[in-house]
């Protein structure tokens, strides 16, 4: 990979490798399935929503 440098952007083989690894890892993590939230978490969030709604005096 050629060396490139400007006022706005500095790229060296090391930086290019790090960017490539970063893009690859990001793509791998985004491809992982996201499990749905547990029922316990959903229950807690519902309780929080109800508590906030009950405490809010505006209709």
C-alpha distances in whole Angstrom, upper triangle without the diagonal:
4,7,9,13,16,19,19,15,13,10,8,6,10,11,8,10,13,13,12,15,17,17,18,21,22,22,24,27,27,28,31,34,36,40,42,44,47,50,51,48,50,53,52,50,54,56,54,54,58,58,56,58,61,61,60,63,61,62
4,6,10,13,17,17,14,12,9,8,7,11,12,10,12,15,15,15,18,20,20,21,24,25,25,27,29,30,31,34,37,39,42,45,46,49,53,54,51,52,55,54,52,55,58,55,55,59,60,57,59,63,62,61,64,62,63
4,7,10,14,14,11,9,6,5,7,10,10,10,13,15,15,16,18,19,20,22,24,25,26,28,30,30,32,34,38,39,43,45,46,49,53,53,50,52,55,54,52,55,57,54,55,58,58,56,58,62,60,59,62,61,62
4,7,11,11,8,6,5,7,9,12,11,10,14,15,14,16,19,19,20,22,24,24,26,28,30,30,32,34,38,39,42,45,46,49,52,53,49,51,54,53,50,54,56,53,53,57,57,54,56,60,58,57,60,59,60
4,7,8,6,5,6,8,12,13,12,12,16,16,16,18,21,20,21,24,25,26,27,30,31,31,33,36,39,39,43,45,46,49,52,53,49,51,54,52,50,53,55,52,52,56,56,53,55,59,57,56,59,57,59
4,5,5,6,9,11,15,16,14,15,18,19,17,20,23,22,22,25,27,27,28,31,32,32,34,37,40,40,44,46,46,49,53,53,49,50,54,52,50,53,54,52,51,55,55,52,54,57,56,54,57,56,57
4,6,8,11,14,18,18,16,17,21,20,19,22,24,23,24,27,28,27,29,32,32,32,35,37,40,40,44,45,46,49,52,52,49,50,53,51,49,52,53,50,50,54,53,51,52,56,54,52,55,53,55
4,7,10,14,17,17,14,15,19,18,16,19,22,20,21,24,25,24,26,29,29,29,32,34,37,37,40,42,42,46,49,49,45,46,49,48,45,48,50,47,47,50,50,47,49,52,51,49,52,50,52
4,6,10,13,14,11,12,15,15,13,16,18,17,18,21,22,22,23,26,27,27,29,32,35,35,39,40,41,44,47,48,44,45,48,47,45,48,49,47,46,50,50,48,49,53,51,50,53,51,53
4,7,10,11,8,10,13,13,12,15,17,17,18,20,22,22,24,26,27,27,30,32,35,36,39,41,42,45,48,48,45,46,49,48,46,49,51,48,48,52,52,49,51,54,53,52,55,54,55
4,7,8,6,6,10,10,10,12,14,15,15,18,20,20,22,24,25,26,28,30,33,34,38,40,41,44,47,48,44,46,49,48,46,49,51,48,48,52,52,50,52,55,54,53,56,55,56
4,5,5,6,9,10,11,12,14,15,16,18,20,21,22,24,26,27,29,31,34,35,39,41,42,45,48,49,46,47,51,49,47,51,52,50,50,54,54,52,54,57,56,55,58,57,59
4,6,5,6,9,10,10,12,14,15,16,18,20,21,22,24,26,27,29,33,34,37,40,41,44,48,48,45,47,50,49,47,51,52,50,51,54,55,53,55,58,57,56,60,59,60
4,5,5,6,9,10,11,12,14,15,16,18,20,21,22,24,26,27,31,32,35,38,39,42,45,45,43,45,48,46,45,48,50,48,48,52,52,50,53,56,55,54,57,57,58
4,5,5,6,9,10,10,12,14,15,16,18,20,21,22,24,26,30,30,34,36,37,40,43,44,41,42,46,44,42,46,48,45,46,49,49,47,50,53,52,51,54,53,54
4,5,5,6,9,10,11,12,14,15,16,18,20,21,23,25,28,29,33,36,37,40,43,44,41,42,46,44,43,46,48,46,46,50,50,48,50,53,53,52,55,54,55
4,5,5,6,8,10,10,12,14,15,16,18,20,21,23,27,28,31,34,35,38,42,42,40,41,45,43,42,45,47,45,46,49,50,48,50,53,53,52,55,55,55
4,5,5,6,9,10,10,12,14,15,16,18,20,21,25,26,29,32,33,36,39,39,37,38,42,40,39,42,44,42,43,46,46,45,47,50,49,49,52,51,52
4,5,5,6,9,10,10,12,14,15,16,18,20,24,25,28,31,32,35,38,39,36,37,41,39,38,41,43,41,41,45,45,43,45,49,48,47,50,49,50
4,5,5,6,9,10,11,12,14,15,17,19,22,24,27,30,32,35,38,39,36,37,41,40,38,42,44,42,42,46,46,45,47,50,49,49,52,51,52
4,5,5,6,8,10,10,12,14,15,17,21,22,25,28,30,32,36,36,34,35,39,38,37,40,42,40,41,44,45,43,45,48,48,48,51,50,51
4,5,5,6,9,10,11,12,14,16,19,20,23,26,27,30,34,34,31,33,36,35,34,37,39,37,37,41,41,40,42,45,45,44,47,47,47
4,6,5,6,9,10,11,12,15,18,19,23,25,27,30,33,34,32,33,36,35,34,37,39,37,37,41,42,40,42,45,45,44,47,46,47
4,5,5,6,9,10,11,13,16,18,22,25,26,29,33,34,31,33,36,36,34,37,39,38,38,42,43,41,43,46,46,46,49,48,48
4,5,5,6,9,10,11,15,16,19,22,24,26,30,31,28,30,33,33,31,34,37,35,36,39,40,39,41,44,44,43,47,46,47
4,5,5,6,9,10,13,14,18,20,22,25,28,29,26,28,31,31,29,32,34,33,33,36,37,36,38,41,41,40,44,43,43
4,6,5,6,9,12,14,17,20,22,25,29,30,27,28,32,32,30,33,35,34,34,37,39,37,39,42,42,42,45,44,44
4,5,5,7,10,12,16,19,21,24,27,28,26,27,31,31,30,32,35,34,34,37,39,38,39,42,43,42,46,45,45
4,5,5,9,10,13,16,18,21,24,25,23,24,28,27,26,29,31,30,31,34,35,34,36,39,39,39,43,42,42
4,6,8,9,13,15,17,20,24,25,22,23,27,27,25,28,30,29,29,33,34,33,34,37,38,37,41,40,40
4,6,9,12,15,18,21,24,26,24,24,28,28,27,29,32,31,31,34,36,35,36,39,40,40,43,42,42
4,6,9,13,15,18,21,23,21,22,25,26,25,27,30,29,29,33,34,34,35,38,39,39,42,42,41
4,6,9,12,15,18,20,18,19,23,23,22,24,27,27,27,30,32,32,33,36,37,37,40,40,39
4,6,9,12,15,17,15,15,19,20,19,21,24,23,23,27,28,28,29,32,33,33,37,36,36
4,6,9,12,14,13,13,16,17,17,19,22,22,22,25,27,27,28,31,32,32,36,36,35
4,6,9,11,10,10,13,15,14,16,18,19,19,22,23,24,25,27,29,29,33,33,32
4,7,8,6,7,10,11,11,13,15,16,16,19,20,21,22,24,26,27,30,30,30
4,5,5,6,9,10,11,13,14,16,17,19,20,21,23,25,26,27,31,31,31
4,5,5,6,9,10,10,12,14,15,16,18,20,21,22,24,26,29,30,29
4,5,5,6,9,10,11,12,14,16,17,18,20,21,23,25,28,29,29
4,5,5,6,9,10,11,12,14,15,16,18,20,21,23,26,27,27
4,5,5,6,9,10,10,12,14,15,16,18,20,21,25,25,24
4,5,5,6,9,10,11,12,14,15,16,18,20,23,24,24
4,5,5,6,9,10,10,12,14,15,16,18,22,23,23
4,5,5,6,9,10,10,12,14,15,16,20,21,21
4,5,5,6,9,10,11,12,14,15,19,19,19
4,5,5,6,9,10,10,12,14,17,19,19
4,5,5,6,8,10,11,12,16,17,18
4,5,5,6,9,10,11,14,15,15
4,5,5,6,9,10,13,14,14
4,5,5,6,9,12,14,14
4,5,5,6,10,11,12
4,5,5,8,9,9
4,6,8,10,10
4,6,9,11
4,6,8
4,6
4
